[in-house]
Structure formats: C-alpha cells, structure tokens
Amino acid sequence: MSRGLRVGLVTVLGAGLLTSSLEAQGYRLRLDARAQAAAYRGVRADSVLFTDVVVGPTGGFQTTDGFFVHCDGGTRCFFFRPGPYLQGGPLVTSADLTLWGLGLNGLSLRVNARAGADLGETDVWPGTEPPIQLLEAYADYASRSVTGRLGRQLLVSRLGIIGFDGGRALVRAQQIGLDAEGYVGYGLARATALPVSSSAINPLDDFQPRSRQLVAGGALGWAGRYGQARLEYQREVDRDSRQFGSERVALSGELRPFSRLNVTGGVEYDLANTWFGNADLSLRYTTPTVTALVGARQYRPHFDLWTIWGAFSPVPYHAVNASLWVHPVARLELRGRWERYAYSPTETSTPLVDVDDDGWRLGVGASYRPNSVWTLDAGYREEYGPGASSHGFEASISAVPLARLTLTAYGSTLDRPLEFRFEETGVDVLGLDAEWRPSERLRLALGASHYREDRRRPDVSGIDWNQTRLHAGVTLFLGSGADRSRLPRALRTRAPAGTR
C-alpha cells in the first residue's frame, strides 16, 4: 500500500512541476491518486464423474463431501470449491488538464487521462488493463454563436454517453433560442474509453468487430422562457460490413408553465429494430417545505446489432412512480419513493413454470443536521420482483470537528432471497472515511470498510466472502490563478455586507 501511494504522489508532484512552467498561458490541473487494498476468497472449478455423485437430502445430486453439482447429461458433473485468498491492490492516478490563452480568443485544450495498476500479490483486480487510458483529449473553440471541438471527446445526450475520436460543431441563434449540433468520428465502446476492437474488451470472441465503428449524429434544440425541447439523431456503422450497428432518434423536452410546476419527458425510437426504447414523463411540484414528483416510464435495454443479445428480443417494462421530500423544520428532511412496474408479454411459453412479470420497489429515509458539525442520515429500501427480492437498511454519521476535516462513519445491511436459486445471501457493511483539506489545493483521504457476507445454503458451498478493504487518496489542484484572482479594492467595496 505504501509503495502504491508513493508512486501516486511522485506522479502528482512531477506533473505539477511540469505544468507550473506554463506561465504564459492559463491552466487548471486536477491530479488524483487513489489506492486500495483488499483480500477475498477465490473459487476454483472442479468436476466429478457422474457415477460418483450421490442424491442429497433435497433430491439433487451432490458430491460425497457435500457439494451440490450440475450434471448436463454427460459423464461428468461440475461444481465450485473454495479457492485461495486473492489479494488485490488497485492504484489509479488520473489527470485532468485544461489550457487556455493560446493566442486565439476562445481556444482551449482539454486532456483527461488515467493510469491504473494492480499492486496486489495475485493481480486479480478488474479494470486495470490496459494500464493507461486516454479518456478525453480535444481542442475546443467557443464563441458567442459557434462552438467547435476536435479530438477524443465524450458526448452526453438523451441516447446515452458515447465516446469518439472526431469533430463536433454547435451553432446557436440566441435571439430565437435555437441551436443545431452535428458530429462525426470513430467510436469507442460503450461505457469505456477503449475501441470496440480492443483485446482488453473482447466480449463475444468471434462476434466482436475487427474495426472501430463510424459514429455520426446531430441535434436541434430550442429553449425559451417556459420550456425547452431537443430532437436528436445518432447512427453507428460497421466499417467492414457497411451495415448499421445502431440507428436511433430521441425527442425530449421540459415545460415550466408556473414557477413551482415542472413537466419533463422524452422518448427514444430504435430505427434499426423498429421499436420504442426508453420513455418517461414526470410532473414535479416544489414549495419551500415540500417537493412532490409523480411519473411514468418505460425501460428497454439497447444492444448494438452486432451483438448476440438483440436476438433475444428484449421486452420493456412499464412503471409508475412517486417521490416526496418534506422539510418539516429547517434542519430535517424526510424522503420517500415508491415504484410499481410490469414487463410486457415475452411471447414465450413456460407451461411447467409460473413466473411473475411484475414487481415493486420502495425506499424511505431521513436526514438531520442539528448543527454545523453533525449530519445524520438513515434509510430503508425494499424491492420485490421477478426472480428475486431484497431489503436492507443504511445509515451514516458525518462530523466536521475542524473546518478542513470531515469524518464519516457508515453502515448498511442487505438481504437477497433468490427465487430461482437455493441460496440466500445477507451482506453487512461497516466503514469509516476521513478527508482532510490542509489547503485549497490539496485533499487527503483515508478510509476502511469491512464486508461480512452470510451465504445460507443447504450444502457445504457456503464460501466465506468476508473481506476488509483499506483505501487512501490524494487530490491536488494546480492552476495559473487567473480565474481565482481577487477583485480590485474599488470593486470589492461595492459588494453587499457580509460577502467579502
């Protein structure tokens, strides 16, 4: 652990000295190093001859020493045994740099990258390959009516988050509240900064594309006094087969007819699969003491056409929900949420099994801040749905004994009865975090948590998954200070009392 933190600190301080030489330009740099140590029980696959299994007390097959097995009609049956303890030590260092003052008014550069490694003895932590990932790196030009961006960038829209290497342009007509956007480039895989052809992803072997997809799209938006609306279009094309990987369109909007009333909604349509995707409509009413929200939504997972998952024709579920936040007194907040959902017919037949196709979820909680030092929060959540259910409590206590020191203790419980499996699991968590801010430019974090898992099984496969995790972090902010300089005294004296 100490070796990992030293590596992170060297990276932080070295990069800081490098950027401090950029005196002719303005810059802002955020460096963050996080390290964790964890050890947990592994598993190993095993098998036994079908002729050596016995019938267990529940009627299923098991080994002579009590492990339930899965037999698929062959000569051998398969099961999992407890494996050795695995030790992981992920270290992640990220850097977010913005440069401006490059000789052209409105031009800036942005770079966001991360480096990760597993310092544990068994190198088992996921997400540390490849060791260096470039999340964003682009040049941005912004003026009153035009914005242009070139390089690696992330696009956040109603259709989700997608990364690509290419160009993007936005034109605004502020007098009438309209804007138009267009972009094109080579895409990245969903939920990652890697190309879909990267060997580090390799989700479906032979089905994985060999070349990066071409991403293109655009949007039209309008914003006015009483609301806003946006129409978006996006397509992805496989460069080898010249076939669509996906093609979707979305419409979203917000209506503010009164100061306390807000209506939002949106809908997505999958042109490639010819069906409606996610859709939602919600009504929010806000007062100083009460905020209420009611809504309805449809959820359908989206899969690219090159994956095999689309062959399963995912059906959507439809839900209605309500949320309430109440402030009976100034320092107390009470909250609650409820949702009921049901899946559409799957057009399949299961004459021997009766399966529920609906469910519900709810949650209640409260936050109380008796003074400027203490904050208390507690909640309960429960969910019942097809195949499984869960319920549990969570609570936290935060204290600010010093102006730059924050201490947080937290705990939670979760029970997960599983309808389609014979095992039930309970997980208890206890943890403590501390954050110290010795200056505006530096933050230090330290914490520990313990996970206790109880697998209630009728055989001997109740593997001990208990584990303790230690984590530490360092965050450093560097900048030219041009955007943080104090106002001249003549201007500061005009400020209202109490704002200096």
C-alpha positions as MATLAB code, in Angstrom:
seq = 'MSRGLRVGLVTVLGAGLLTSSLEAQGYRLRLDARAQAAAYRGVRADSVLFTDVVVGPTGGFQTTDGFFVHCDGGTRCFFFRPGPYLQGGPLVTSADLTLWGLGLNGLSLRVNARAGADLGETDVWPGTEPPIQLLEAYADYASRSVTGRLGRQLLVSRLGIIGFDGGRALVRAQQIGLDAEGYVGYGLARATALPVSSSAINPLDDFQPRSRQLVAGGALGWAGRYGQARLEYQREVDRDSRQFGSERVALSGELRPFSRLNVTGGVEYDLANTWFGNADLSLRYTTPTVTALVGARQYRPHFDLWTIWGAFSPVPYHAVNASLWVHPVARLELRGRWERYAYSPTETSTPLVDVDDDGWRLGVGASYRPNSVWTLDAGYREEYGPGASSHGFEASISAVPLARLTLTAYGSTLDRPLEFRFEETGVDVLGLDAEWRPSERLRLALGASHYREDRRRPDVSGIDWNQTRLHAGVTLFLGSGADRSRLPRALRTRAPAGTR';
ca = [
       0.000    0.000    0.000;
       2.725    2.499    0.951;
       4.620    1.760   -2.269;
       1.489    2.490   -4.298;
       0.867    5.789   -2.547;
       4.493    6.841   -3.123;
       4.104    6.120   -6.842;
       0.905    8.186   -6.929;
       2.496   11.103   -5.078;
       5.503   11.125   -7.390;
       3.150   11.235  -10.372;
       1.143   14.060   -8.812;
       4.110   16.233   -7.876;
       6.011   15.549  -11.099;
       3.092   16.559  -13.274;
       2.537   19.625  -11.098;
       6.105   20.842  -11.611;
       5.774   20.276  -15.354;
       2.644   22.383  -15.678;
       3.882   25.165  -13.404;
       6.247   26.194  -16.193;
       3.304   27.279  -18.380;
       3.454   30.870  -17.181;
       2.401   32.484  -20.461;
      -0.850   30.572  -20.559;
      -3.712   29.950  -18.208;
      -4.188   26.424  -16.990;
      -6.071   24.344  -14.477;
      -4.899   20.889  -13.443;
      -6.550   18.351  -11.172;
      -4.474   15.319  -10.177;
      -5.937   12.452   -8.222;
      -4.277    9.274   -6.890;
      -6.326    6.508   -5.261;
      -5.043    3.236   -3.809;
      -6.905    0.326   -2.248;
      -6.001   -2.969   -0.614;
      -8.444   -5.884   -0.445;
      -8.287   -9.636    0.063;
     -11.136  -12.039   -0.613;
     -11.770  -15.720   -1.058;
     -11.483  -17.047   -4.591;
     -13.207  -20.060   -6.151;
     -11.958  -22.822   -8.401;
     -13.881  -25.003  -10.811;
     -13.983  -28.737  -10.169;
     -15.778  -31.764  -11.565;
     -16.601  -35.342  -10.600;
     -17.718  -38.418  -12.502;
     -21.466  -38.843  -12.695;
     -21.053  -42.346  -11.277;
     -19.502  -40.870   -8.115;
     -22.298  -38.415   -7.196;
     -24.997  -39.165   -4.644;
     -28.529  -37.921   -4.113;
     -28.666  -35.169   -1.487;
     -31.345  -34.554    1.153;
     -33.168  -32.077   -1.131;
     -33.279  -34.518   -4.039;
     -30.452  -33.024   -6.124;
     -27.070  -34.510   -6.926;
     -24.058  -33.744   -4.764;
     -20.522  -34.958   -4.173;
     -19.754  -37.359   -1.369;
     -18.290  -34.464    0.654;
     -21.442  -32.331    0.332;
     -21.059  -30.002   -2.721;
     -24.105  -29.644   -4.948;
     -23.214  -30.333   -8.591;
     -24.607  -29.532  -12.043;
     -24.976  -32.500  -14.388;
     -25.786  -31.809  -18.045;
     -26.224  -35.405  -19.143;
     -22.556  -36.120  -19.788;
     -20.124  -38.325  -17.941;
     -19.050  -35.556  -15.515;
     -20.798  -33.138  -13.177;
     -19.437  -29.701  -12.326;
     -19.239  -27.529   -9.200;
     -17.122  -24.875   -7.467;
     -14.835  -25.328   -4.469;
     -13.426  -22.564   -2.245;
     -10.149  -21.304   -3.681;
      -7.172  -19.487   -2.170;
      -7.405  -15.944   -0.828;
      -6.740  -13.377   -3.552;
      -5.063  -10.073   -2.752;
      -5.745   -7.026   -4.883;
      -4.142   -3.603   -4.682;
      -5.516   -1.264   -7.373;
      -3.748    2.068   -7.805;
      -5.359    4.621  -10.109;
      -3.915    8.044  -10.926;
      -5.918   10.461  -13.079;
      -5.048   13.845  -14.540;
      -7.490   16.469  -15.866;
      -5.792   19.430  -17.575;
      -7.309   22.489  -19.265;
      -5.177   25.083  -21.096;
      -6.273   28.450  -22.469;
      -4.669   31.676  -23.617;
      -3.185   30.021  -26.709;
      -3.132   33.081  -28.948;
      -6.712   32.783  -30.205;
      -9.569   34.111  -28.096;
     -11.942   31.254  -27.219;
      -9.467   28.435  -27.915;
      -8.645   25.909  -25.184;
      -7.197   22.415  -24.844;
      -8.532   19.643  -22.605;
      -6.791   16.369  -21.647;
      -8.212   13.791  -19.253;
      -6.311   10.509  -18.721;
      -5.932    7.786  -16.135;
      -3.271    5.217  -15.288;
      -4.086    2.060  -13.334;
      -2.179   -0.888  -11.941;
      -2.800   -3.769   -9.567;
      -0.113   -3.831   -6.885;
      -1.539   -6.895   -5.171;
       0.277  -10.203   -4.997;
      -2.139  -12.084   -7.275;
      -3.026   -9.345   -9.813;
      -6.763  -10.022   -9.759;
      -8.343   -6.569   -9.717;
     -10.562   -5.837  -12.761;
     -10.324   -2.676  -14.818;
      -6.537   -2.216  -14.635;
      -5.931   -3.284  -18.244;
      -4.750   -1.527  -20.294;
      -2.671    0.377  -17.715;
      -3.070    3.781  -19.408;
      -6.338    5.094  -20.853;
      -6.976    8.391  -22.598;
     -10.497    9.484  -21.676;
     -10.599   12.873  -23.423;
      -8.148   14.935  -25.468;
      -9.534   17.694  -27.659;
      -9.166   21.273  -28.801;
     -12.207   23.452  -28.137;
     -13.135   26.760  -29.742;
     -16.050   28.681  -28.243;
     -17.593   31.990  -29.263;
     -20.969   33.576  -28.684;
     -22.649   31.750  -31.565;
     -20.305   28.888  -32.555;
     -18.572   26.082  -30.659;
     -16.204   23.611  -32.327;
     -14.404   20.618  -30.840;
     -11.826   18.295  -32.396;
     -10.251   15.190  -30.834;
     -11.305   12.472  -28.385;
     -14.463   13.523  -26.567;
     -17.459   12.215  -24.651;
     -20.953   13.081  -25.810;
     -23.762   13.040  -23.233;
     -27.280   13.052  -24.643;
     -30.720   11.525  -24.255;
     -29.373    8.491  -26.136;
     -26.698    7.878  -23.522;
     -22.965    8.527  -23.222;
     -20.743    7.729  -26.180;
     -17.080    8.484  -26.859;
     -15.497    9.072  -30.243;
     -12.428   10.488  -31.981;
     -13.607   13.148  -34.379;
     -15.186   16.556  -34.755;
     -18.227   18.263  -33.314;
     -19.799   21.654  -34.065;
     -22.588   23.629  -32.396;
     -24.251   26.734  -33.833;
     -26.525   28.934  -31.700;
     -29.103   31.556  -32.652;
     -29.609   33.087  -29.222;
     -32.156   35.673  -30.355;
     -34.711   32.952  -31.084;
     -33.387   30.308  -28.681;
     -32.363   27.757  -31.323;
     -29.194   25.672  -31.652;
     -28.008   22.994  -34.081;
     -25.322   20.388  -33.465;
     -23.510   17.827  -35.615;
     -20.666   15.358  -35.021;
     -18.805   12.532  -36.748;
     -15.883   10.307  -35.803;
     -14.582    6.862  -34.946;
     -16.490    5.485  -31.975;
     -15.389    3.950  -28.688;
     -17.062    1.007  -26.971;
     -19.949    1.753  -24.658;
     -19.097    2.537  -21.024;
     -15.345    2.583  -21.679;
     -12.618    4.700  -23.273;
     -11.388    1.795  -25.441;
     -12.248    0.950  -29.055;
     -14.726   -1.870  -29.502;
     -11.992   -3.826  -31.307;
      -9.636   -3.716  -28.291;
      -8.436   -7.078  -26.972;
      -8.997   -5.808  -23.421;
     -12.763   -5.852  -24.075;
     -13.283   -8.978  -26.176;
     -16.851   -9.505  -25.017;
     -18.083  -12.014  -27.575;
     -14.999  -13.503  -29.277;
     -15.983  -14.164  -32.894;
     -18.816  -11.625  -32.756;
     -16.506   -8.773  -31.794;
     -15.977   -6.204  -34.590;
     -12.478   -6.048  -36.031;
     -12.655   -2.319  -36.838;
     -13.937    0.711  -34.991;
     -17.442    1.823  -35.860;
     -18.206    5.141  -37.533;
     -20.376    7.388  -35.351;
     -22.395   10.296  -36.731;
     -25.329   12.302  -35.486;
     -26.896   15.650  -34.852;
     -29.431   17.544  -32.773;
     -31.795   20.504  -32.927;
     -32.674   22.351  -29.746;
     -34.931   25.169  -28.624;
     -35.010   26.975  -25.276;
     -37.483   29.603  -24.193;
     -38.948   31.238  -21.127;
     -41.457   28.489  -20.414;
     -39.586   25.411  -21.547;
     -37.185   23.723  -23.917;
     -37.151   20.864  -26.434;
     -34.498   18.799  -28.212;
     -34.546   16.386  -31.160;
     -31.540   14.056  -31.539;
     -30.374   11.525  -34.121;
     -27.470    9.095  -33.929;
     -26.172    6.205  -36.025;
     -23.248    3.800  -35.805;
     -21.951    1.968  -38.880;
     -19.656   -1.067  -39.018;
     -16.827   -0.089  -41.369;
     -16.144   -3.653  -42.563;
     -19.662   -4.831  -43.391;
     -21.038   -1.335  -44.121;
     -24.068   -2.273  -42.023;
     -25.730   -0.276  -39.267;
     -24.646   -1.108  -35.732;
     -27.425    1.108  -34.377;
     -29.683    3.930  -35.515;
     -31.845    5.839  -33.065;
     -33.749    9.083  -32.684;
     -34.900   10.818  -29.487;
     -37.204   13.663  -28.523;
     -37.107   15.282  -25.070;
     -38.463   18.419  -23.503;
     -39.278   20.426  -20.413;
     -42.296   22.626  -19.721;
     -42.446   25.270  -16.950;
     -45.977   26.705  -17.056;
     -45.738   28.029  -13.473;
     -42.874   28.853  -11.134;
     -43.473   25.808   -8.902;
     -44.555   23.329  -11.568;
     -42.199   21.467  -13.879;
     -43.064   18.846  -16.524;
     -40.300   16.825  -18.205;
     -40.398   13.918  -20.605;
     -38.771   12.170  -23.504;
     -38.954    9.191  -25.799;
     -36.460    7.193  -27.861;
     -37.154    5.214  -31.032;
     -34.857    2.487  -32.352;
     -34.954    2.814  -36.147;
     -32.840   -0.312  -36.648;
     -35.106   -2.576  -34.572;
     -38.321   -0.603  -35.282;
     -39.428   -0.322  -31.664;
     -39.684    2.316  -28.963;
     -36.888    2.331  -26.395;
     -36.795    4.270  -23.130;
     -39.547    6.800  -22.466;
     -40.562    8.829  -19.435;
     -42.894   11.585  -18.268;
     -42.757   13.274  -14.844;
     -44.503   16.112  -13.050;
     -42.686   17.943  -10.208;
     -44.231   20.413   -7.784;
     -41.925   22.389   -5.470;
     -42.561   24.585   -2.452;
     -40.134   25.748    0.280;
     -41.128   22.815    2.519;
     -42.459   20.111    0.162;
     -41.320   18.699   -3.171;
     -43.520   16.077   -4.841;
     -42.919   14.139   -8.047;
     -45.091   11.664   -9.944;
     -44.120    9.968  -13.163;
     -44.344    7.063  -15.564;
     -41.644    5.427  -17.635;
     -40.747    2.601  -19.974;
     -37.356    0.909  -19.907;
     -35.966   -1.292  -22.674;
     -32.247   -2.203  -22.837;
     -30.422   -1.186  -26.012;
     -27.978   -3.521  -27.749;
     -25.924   -2.883  -30.876;
     -26.945   -5.028  -33.836;
     -23.552   -6.761  -33.988;
     -24.054   -8.315  -30.535;
     -25.912  -11.561  -29.980;
     -28.111  -10.065  -27.262;
     -30.519   -8.480  -29.712;
     -31.551  -11.962  -30.841;
     -33.309  -12.407  -27.502;
     -35.741   -9.575  -28.364;
     -35.613   -7.762  -25.006;
     -39.059   -6.692  -23.845;
     -39.585   -3.450  -21.922;
     -41.118   -2.906  -18.533;
     -43.531   -0.095  -17.711;
     -43.560    1.662  -14.363;
     -45.349    4.361  -12.399;
     -43.583    6.079   -9.518;
     -43.955    8.777   -6.896;
     -41.405   10.608   -4.730;
     -41.791   13.029   -1.833;
     -39.333   15.279    0.048;
     -40.584   17.116    3.155;
     -38.783   19.690    5.334;
     -40.979   19.976    8.466;
     -38.228   22.001   10.157;
     -35.202   23.755    8.757;
     -32.643   21.050    9.611;
     -34.720   17.931    8.922;
     -35.551   16.264    5.606;
     -37.905   13.283    5.204;
     -37.982   11.460    1.879;
     -39.763    8.554    0.278;
     -40.032    6.848   -3.102;
     -42.304    4.138   -4.496;
     -42.463    2.449   -7.900;
     -44.561   -0.292   -9.434;
     -43.510   -1.973  -12.686;
     -44.602   -4.785  -15.018;
     -42.942   -6.425  -18.017;
     -44.585   -6.726  -21.399;
     -45.511  -10.237  -22.622;
     -42.437  -12.162  -23.800;
     -44.345  -14.269  -26.353;
     -42.812  -17.417  -24.860;
     -44.464  -20.438  -23.276;
     -43.449  -21.967  -19.919;
     -46.258  -24.436  -19.148;
     -44.415  -26.060  -16.215;
     -43.307  -22.809  -14.517;
     -45.420  -19.906  -13.273;
     -43.285  -16.762  -13.330;
     -44.275  -13.326  -12.072;
     -43.923  -10.492  -14.567;
     -44.361   -7.533  -12.217;
     -42.782   -6.091   -9.111;
     -42.357   -3.049   -6.893;
     -39.660   -1.132   -5.046;
     -39.775    1.451   -2.283;
     -37.443    3.468   -0.118;
     -37.777    5.845    2.843;
     -35.192    7.918    4.629;
     -34.395   10.947    6.729;
     -31.527   13.424    7.072;
     -30.997   15.570   10.142;
     -28.382   18.253   10.768;
     -28.667   19.504   14.359;
     -25.806   21.969   13.940;
     -22.926   22.849   11.632;
     -20.836   19.912   12.900;
     -23.060   16.838   12.748;
     -25.109   15.297    9.912;
     -27.161   12.134   10.394;
     -28.762   10.125    7.599;
     -30.701    6.831    7.626;
     -32.855    4.917    5.173;
     -34.640    1.679    4.388;
     -35.197    0.132    0.950;
     -37.100   -2.906   -0.250;
     -37.722   -4.466   -3.650;
     -39.703   -7.440   -4.871;
     -39.513   -8.523   -8.481;
     -39.379  -11.486  -10.859;
     -36.788  -13.971   -9.645;
     -35.511  -12.177   -6.550;
     -36.166   -9.665   -3.822;
     -34.062   -7.548   -1.478;
     -34.410   -5.374    1.594;
     -31.965   -3.525    3.793;
     -31.053   -0.551    5.965;
     -28.340    2.071    5.593;
     -27.124    4.828    7.883;
     -24.272    7.328    8.142;
     -22.975    9.920   10.599;
     -20.745   12.752    9.416;
     -18.868   15.203   11.599;
     -16.832   18.295   10.800;
     -14.847   18.806   14.041;
     -12.473   21.181   12.261;
     -13.119   23.475    9.333;
     -10.991   21.359    6.971;
     -11.614   17.880    8.408;
     -14.604   15.635    7.668;
     -15.201   12.258    9.357;
     -17.893    9.831    8.185;
     -18.988    6.517    9.673;
     -21.451    4.394    7.727;
     -23.110    1.003    7.758;
     -25.655   -0.975    5.776;
     -27.381   -4.340    5.590;
     -28.779   -6.157    2.568;
     -30.660   -9.467    2.354;
     -31.258  -11.024   -1.061;
     -33.618  -14.020   -1.130;
     -33.377  -15.559   -4.612;
     -36.459  -17.263   -6.021;
     -34.706  -19.239   -8.774;
     -31.717  -20.378   -6.676;
     -31.478  -22.294   -3.438;
     -29.023  -19.882   -1.846;
     -29.855  -16.724    0.092;
     -27.311  -14.049    0.915;
     -27.003  -11.408    3.594;
     -24.343   -8.680    3.481;
     -23.391   -6.306    6.309;
     -21.038   -3.345    5.771;
     -19.269   -1.095    8.277;
     -16.887    1.676    7.269;
     -15.098    4.854    8.291;
     -13.828    7.627    5.990;
     -11.776   10.730    6.729;
     -10.988   13.676    4.458;
      -8.560   16.465    5.347;
      -8.138   19.646    3.298;
      -4.963   21.315    4.566;
      -5.272   23.933    1.786;
      -7.477   24.832   -1.146;
      -5.123   22.944   -3.448;
      -4.714   19.684   -1.536;
      -7.081   16.993   -0.248;
      -6.122   13.819    1.608;
      -8.486   10.878    2.139;
      -8.201    7.712    4.202;
     -10.740    5.000    4.990;
     -11.511    1.397    5.809;
     -14.543   -0.849    5.365;
     -15.457   -4.394    6.317;
     -17.881   -6.616    4.378;
     -19.477   -9.602    6.088;
     -21.410  -11.944    3.807;
     -23.524  -14.858    5.009;
     -24.448  -17.378    2.321;
     -27.254  -19.519    3.665;
     -27.023  -22.731    1.610;
     -28.121  -26.281    2.383;
     -24.751  -27.701    1.251;
     -21.099  -27.010    2.113;
     -20.672  -24.365   -0.622;
     -21.292  -21.505    1.795;
     -17.981  -19.869    0.857;
     -16.612  -17.224    3.225;
     -16.665  -13.973    1.234;
     -15.843  -11.723    4.200;
     -13.281   -9.048    3.399;
     -11.729   -5.832    4.703;
     -10.744   -3.002    2.374;
      -8.350   -0.128    3.044;
      -8.198    2.873    0.765;
      -6.318    6.170    0.557;
      -6.299    9.089   -1.844;
      -4.523   12.318   -2.689;
      -6.069   15.102   -4.789;
      -4.033   18.102   -5.918;
      -5.357   21.220   -7.655;
      -2.967   23.415   -9.627;
      -3.722   26.475  -11.727;
      -2.470   29.771  -13.044;
      -4.802   31.609  -10.659;
      -6.176   33.881  -13.367;
      -9.723   32.737  -12.650;
      -9.272   32.980   -8.877;
      -7.630   36.408   -8.508;
      -9.192   38.821   -6.008;
     -11.197   41.783   -7.221;
      -9.613   45.254   -7.054;
     -10.381   47.058   -3.813;
     -12.559   49.671   -5.524;
     -14.859   46.912   -6.801;
     -14.849   44.897   -3.598;
     -16.118   47.862   -1.585;
     -19.299   47.825   -3.708;
     -20.173   44.279   -2.640;
     -23.049   43.847   -0.153;
     -22.185   43.499    3.507;
     -21.125   40.018    4.553;
     -19.931   38.912    1.085;
     -16.267   39.906    1.354;
];
